[in-house]
């Protein structure tokens, strides 16, 4: 078996395992055990802050990093 054939065989095996596990996951899915996404109690990290700067607004002032001497 040539190195190219071994590589193609390894790729085919990986794809077969990936597709097989996906089909197994879908076939055994039990919706009654899953919590709906809308019922999540934690805050999503993708929610934007309430105070956003839009176009045409001036930037926030720079913070001072001076230390007292």
N, C-alpha and C positions, 0 to 999 in steps of 0.2 A: 504494500500500500504506500503510495507516494505521500509526501508531506501535504500536498494540496488536498488530497482525498481525506487525510486525517483531519485537516482543518475543517473541511466541509462537513465531515461526519460529526465533529464536535459542535459545530454551529447548529446542525440539524438536531442533535440531541438536546442542546440547550433550548431551542425553540419548541421542541416537542414537550419538554418538561414544563416550560413556562406556560404554554397553551393548556396543557393538561391540568396543571394546578389551578389555572384561572377557571376552567370549566368545572373542576371539582368544587372550587369556592362558590361559584354561582349556583351549582346544583344543590349544595348543602346550606344555602343561605336561609336563615330563619329571621324574618322581619320582626317577629314579636320579641326577640331578644335584643334588638338594636334600639338605641335611644335616638329619637328623631333629632335632626340637626337643629331645628328651631327651638328645641328645649334645652340647649346648652346653657349652663348657668355661668360659666366663665366668660369673661370678655374676650372677644376675638382679637388677635394681634393685628388684624387687618382693618379695624375700624379707625378712621381718621379722626384726629382731634377736632373739637368743636370750633376752634378759632384758627381758620386757615387764612393765609394771605393770598389774595387774588391778584390778577393783573392790574397794574396801575397803582398799587399801594406801595408805600415806602417800606423798606426793609426794617427789621427790628434793630434797635441800637446795639452796638457792640458791647459786650460785657468787659468790664475792667478787670484785669488780672494783676493789678498792682498789690504788693504786700506792704503793710506798714513797716517802716524802718525803725 
